[in-house]
Amino acid sequence: MSAAISILVTILFVVVVLYLVQKLPIDSTMKQMAQMVVLIVGAVSLLISLGVF
């Protein structure tokens, strides 16, 4: 049960942070780099919560 909650919180956090990155007044290259960092951190967090790492 706690793993499912952890996964849902991680997905919600990634979606919110990606939305906020879109709102930043920076150039598109920096936005893409920030989005990639957020997605990588989110994927690693999901893998950790699933017990892969």
Backbone bond lengths (Angstrom), bond angles and torsions (degrees), N, CA, C in turn:
res aa  C-N    CA-C-N  psi(-1)  N-CA   C-N-CA  omega(-1)  CA-C   N-CA-C  phi
1 M - - - 1.448 - - 1.520 110.98 -
2 S 1.325 117.94 -43.23 1.454 120.08 -178.68 1.526 111.20 -69.15
3 A 1.334 117.94 -28.41 1.458 120.51 177.41 1.526 110.31 -67.19
4 A 1.329 116.78 -39.32 1.461 120.30 178.71 1.522 110.82 -65.59
5 I 1.305 117.12 -40.31 1.461 120.99 177.98 1.525 110.13 -65.69
6 S 1.307 116.37 -41.41 1.466 121.06 178.38 1.525 110.75 -61.69
7 I 1.318 117.03 -42.14 1.462 120.98 179.06 1.524 110.86 -64.80
8 L 1.320 117.11 -44.69 1.461 120.57 179.23 1.516 112.02 -63.40
9 V 1.322 117.54 -41.42 1.464 121.19 179.00 1.526 110.03 -65.25
10 T 1.315 117.33 -40.51 1.464 121.05 179.12 1.521 111.05 -63.61
11 I 1.319 116.94 -45.34 1.466 120.55 179.08 1.519 110.65 -63.13
12 L 1.322 117.29 -43.61 1.466 120.87 178.56 1.523 110.83 -62.59
13 F 1.322 117.20 -42.64 1.455 121.70 178.95 1.526 111.10 -61.63
14 V 1.337 116.75 -44.12 1.465 120.39 -179.81 1.528 110.55 -63.60
15 V 1.322 117.54 -42.34 1.464 120.90 179.80 1.521 110.94 -63.60
16 V 1.313 117.42 -43.56 1.466 120.96 -179.93 1.524 111.18 -65.54
17 V 1.323 117.13 -43.43 1.465 120.18 -179.64 1.530 110.57 -66.79
18 L 1.331 118.04 -39.21 1.458 119.99 176.63 1.528 111.21 -63.15
19 Y 1.316 117.04 -38.59 1.462 120.77 176.35 1.529 110.56 -63.16
20 L 1.323 116.81 -43.47 1.459 120.22 -179.49 1.526 111.89 -67.96
21 V 1.321 117.28 -34.06 1.464 120.26 176.86 1.527 109.93 -63.61
22 Q 1.325 116.70 -37.94 1.467 119.89 177.91 1.520 112.20 -62.39
23 K 1.307 117.56 -29.15 1.461 122.27 -178.07 1.522 113.55 -83.36
24 L 1.339 118.22 -9.58 1.455 120.84 -178.62 1.527 111.04 -69.28
25 P 1.328 116.73 140.49 1.474 119.68 178.95 1.535 112.08 -85.38
26 I 1.324 116.56 63.29 1.463 121.15 178.87 1.521 108.39 -126.15
27 D 1.336 116.08 167.75 1.459 119.35 -178.01 1.530 111.23 -69.99
28 S 1.326 115.19 164.84 1.462 120.37 -171.70 1.528 112.52 -66.96
29 T 1.325 118.13 -31.32 1.463 119.96 179.23 1.519 110.85 -64.67
30 M 1.322 116.45 -43.53 1.467 120.05 178.77 1.529 110.79 -67.27
31 K 1.330 117.43 -35.20 1.468 119.86 176.97 1.522 110.43 -63.72
32 Q 1.329 116.91 -42.86 1.459 120.10 179.65 1.526 111.02 -64.02
33 M 1.321 116.64 -40.67 1.462 119.80 178.64 1.524 110.91 -65.07
34 A 1.326 117.05 -41.07 1.460 120.86 178.59 1.530 110.57 -65.41
35 Q 1.317 117.07 -39.66 1.457 120.51 178.25 1.521 111.31 -64.00
36 M 1.324 116.94 -41.14 1.461 120.02 178.65 1.532 111.05 -63.96
37 V 1.322 116.99 -40.94 1.468 120.11 178.28 1.522 110.18 -62.52
38 V 1.335 116.93 -44.41 1.464 120.90 -179.80 1.527 110.36 -62.77
39 L 1.331 117.22 -42.84 1.461 120.11 179.94 1.528 111.89 -66.06
40 I 1.322 117.59 -39.88 1.462 120.20 179.33 1.524 110.68 -66.43
41 V 1.329 116.41 -44.71 1.470 119.55 178.80 1.526 110.29 -63.55
42 G 1.326 117.14 -40.13 1.467 120.57 177.78 1.512 112.35 -64.11
43 A 1.332 116.79 -41.41 1.469 120.31 179.40 1.523 111.08 -65.65
44 V 1.328 116.72 -42.50 1.466 119.81 178.71 1.525 109.93 -64.22
45 S 1.320 116.49 -40.47 1.463 120.00 179.30 1.530 111.10 -63.73
46 L 1.327 116.86 -41.00 1.465 120.01 177.24 1.531 111.14 -64.07
47 L 1.324 116.54 -41.45 1.464 119.36 179.09 1.515 111.54 -65.29
48 I 1.324 116.84 -36.54 1.465 119.69 177.36 1.522 110.55 -66.96
49 S 1.332 117.07 -41.63 1.467 119.56 -179.31 1.531 111.51 -68.91
50 L 1.328 117.36 -25.78 1.467 120.28 176.60 1.522 112.25 -82.59
51 G 1.319 116.93 -9.68 1.449 120.56 177.64 1.508 114.71 88.16
52 V 1.325 117.43 16.69 1.455 120.34 179.11 1.517 110.80 -71.89
53 F 1.339 115.92 -40.64 1.469 120.81 179.51 1.503 110.23 -99.08
